[in-house]
Amino acid sequence: MPLDLGQLKHYIPYINQLPATPLDKSDLLNHNFLMDRSGDLEMYYAPHNEYINRHAKIVIVGISPGWTQMKVAFQQAKICLQEETSLEQLVKRCKHRARFAGVMRENLIEMLDACGVNSAFDLSSSRLLFKQSENLLHTTSVIKYPVFVNRVNFTGYAPKITQSPLLQTYAYQTFPREIKKIDGDYLLVPLGQSVTKVIEELVNQGDILGENCLFGFPHPSGLNGHRKKQLQKKKAELQHTVEEFAYRLQETKK
């Protein structure tokens, strides 16, 4: 199934106008890329959100792409346009470069390994999910596009998703449509409490298979100073879920 690149095509002229120097918020958080606004919330376009790995075996779900991801994605898109890369390859490269960019990716890799995710996929480290074994991974967010509150990353609170019609639409309509495009069973990793609450509701609605979800997986942000204690508390339960998924995965290969 071909990618829907209609939105990307709309923003290409603005991407081409971006400066060659490292981007700052004034370059991207402006009317050229603004998609919607609701009170203090502002939602912006980012070029890595169109790509879906339909054959993924592990899906990692954040709350919303943050500023770092957004910036990296646009910088990669600018390079791809200059190199006359196809649009299909552009969104794929933007996704691979931007997903959980920065210190959060390092924390995430460490936490996934602690839960045995690398062993479940016969990998020496979950780091390979972002490199040679990226064919196994799909990363996304319950709120597909970057959201900011007074130009600060949306964290899932103030407002809560259920308090915003705009956010509710993306979390409970757009996100499930994306997830249903992934073939077969996959291990789903919701990052933090806000994402977990959304996933739990979607499980109750029958949109997602609950037995494959790592409920209780902490958010890997460097701002979450309690993540190691949180992980230690849930580690045995998370490891069991991973082991059960790995067993089912091996059974399907027989």
N, C-alpha and C positions, 0 to 999 in steps of 0.2 A: 504494500500500500504506500503510495507516494506521500511525502511530507506536505503539509499545508504551509506554504511559504508566502501566502498573501500578505500577512502582517509584515514580515521581514522586507518584502519588496517595497512596502510603503515607507519604511524607515531608511532604506539604503541611501537616498540622497543626503539625509542628515548625518548618517555614519560617515559618508565620504567627506563631509565638511568638518569632521572632528580634527583637532590639532594632532600633529605627529608626536608632540611631547606627552609625557604621562598625564592622564586625564585626572581632573578634579571634579568635585560635585557640581560646580557651575557649568561644566561641559555637558553633563548628562541629566541633572535634575532641573530640567527646564521644560518649556512648553513643547519643544520639538519631540520629546520622548514621553511626555505625560499622557497616560492612558485614561486615568479616572481620578476623581477626588471626592472625598466624603469627610467633611469636617476637617480635622487635623491630618487625616490619612491622605497620602498621595501614592498612586500606583504608577510605575514607569515600565516602559518596555525594556527588555534585555534580549539579545539575539541568541541566547543558548537554550531557550525554553521550547523551541519547536522540535528538537530532536528527541525521539523516543527509541530506546533499545527494546524492541518488541520480543527479543529472545532472552532477556535478562533472567538470571537465576537469583539475584539479590537486588532488592530495591531499597535504597536509603532515602528517607523522606525528611526534609527539614520543614521549617515553618514558612519561610519566604527567602528568596535569594537576597543576600545582604549587599552592602555597598562594595565590598571587596570582590565578590563574585561578579557583580554587575560591571565594575570597572575592567576587570580582566577579560570578560566576555566581549566588551566593546573594543578593547584594544586588539584582541585577536580578530574580531570581525573586520576592523580597519585594515589589518595586515592581509587578510584573505581577499578583500576587495582589491587591494593594490596588486596582489598576485593573480588576480582574475580567477580565483578558485570558484568552483561551482557552488551554488547556494546550498545544495545538499551537504557538501563537504564543509562549507562555512559553519553551518549550525552544529555539525558534528564536532568540528575542531573547537568551536567556542564552548560547547558542553564539556569536552574532555579537559580543556585548559582551566575552566572557571569553577568546576564543581568543588565546593567546600575548599576553595583556595585559601592558602595561608595556614596559620597555626592550627586552625580547626581541623584541617585534613590530617595533620600529624597526630592530634589527639584522637581523632576518629579511628585511624589505623591501629593505634595502640589498644583502644577499647575493643575493637572488633576481634583482634587477636586474642585478647583476654577472654573473650566469649567463645573462642574456638572456631570462628568463622573461616579463618584461613585453612584449618584442618578439614572443615566440611567440604571445601572445594579443592583439596589437595594442593594448597599453596603454601609456600614457605612463609609468606607474610601477606596480610590483607593489602599491603602496599601494591601488590601486583594487580589488584582490581582496578587501580588507577593507571596501570601501565600495560604489560603484556597480556593480562587477562581481563582487559576492560570489556571484552565481549560478554562477560558474565554480569556486568553492573549497569544498573540504571539509577540515576540520581534525580530527584525531583523535590517539589515542595507542595504542601497542601494549598498554599497561595502561590500560584504559578509565577507571578511577576514580582519584582522587587517592590516592597511597600515601605514607606517611611512615615514616621510621625514627627512632624517638625524637623524633617531632614535627618532624623536618627532612625536606624534600622528598627523595623517592627519586630517585637519579641514574642508576640502572641498574647500580650496583656495590654491593657490601656489603649484601645478597648480590647476586650476579649472577642474572639471570632464571632461568637453568638450574639454579640451586641452590635454588629455591623452587617447590614444587608449586603454590602459590597463583598466583604470577606466571606460571608456565608455562601454566596453564590459560587465563589471559586473553590472553597473547601468542600462543599457538599454536592456540587454539580460538575464543575470543570475537572477537578482532581479525580473523581471516580471514573469519568469518561476516559481520562488518560490511562489510569491503571488497568482498565478493562481491555486496553489495546495490547497488553503484554500477554504473550502466549504461555500456557502451562503454569505450573506451580513455581513460586519464588519465595525466598525468605525476605520478609519486610521488616525494615529497621526504622521505627519512628523515633526521631530525635527529640527527646524532652517531653514534658507533661502536656503542653498545648497540642503538639502533634498527636500524642497518644490518645488524647480525648477525642480528637476528630476520627482517628482510625477506629477506636472502639465503637463509636456511633455507626461508622460505615460497616463494621463487622456485624453489628446488631441488625442493620438494614439488609444484610446479605450481599453487600458489594465487595467484601474482602474476606478471605478465609482466615479466621482468627488463629488457628493452630500454627500458622507460619509466621506470626508476628512476635517480635522481640519487645513485648510490652515491659516498660520499666527501664529501657535503655536511656541513660542520661544524655543530656545535650552536651556535645563535645566542645562547645565554645570555651575559649580561654577565660571568659567572664564567669563561667560556672565553676567557681572555686571548690564546690562540693562534689564535682563529678566523680572523683576517685572513690570517695566514701559511698556515693550513691551506687556506683558500679559494683563495689565490693558487697554491698547489701543484697543486690539482685543477681550477683554473678552466677550462683549455682542454678537458679531458675532459668537464666538466659542461656547458660551452657546446655541445659537439658533441652530447651526448645531447639537450639542449633543441632544438637545430636539427633533429635527426632526427625528434624527436617532432612539432615544428611542421610539418615537411614531410608526415608521415603524416596529421596532422590536416587539412591543406589538401587532401590527396588525397581524403580521405573526403567532403569538401564538394563535390567536383566531380560 
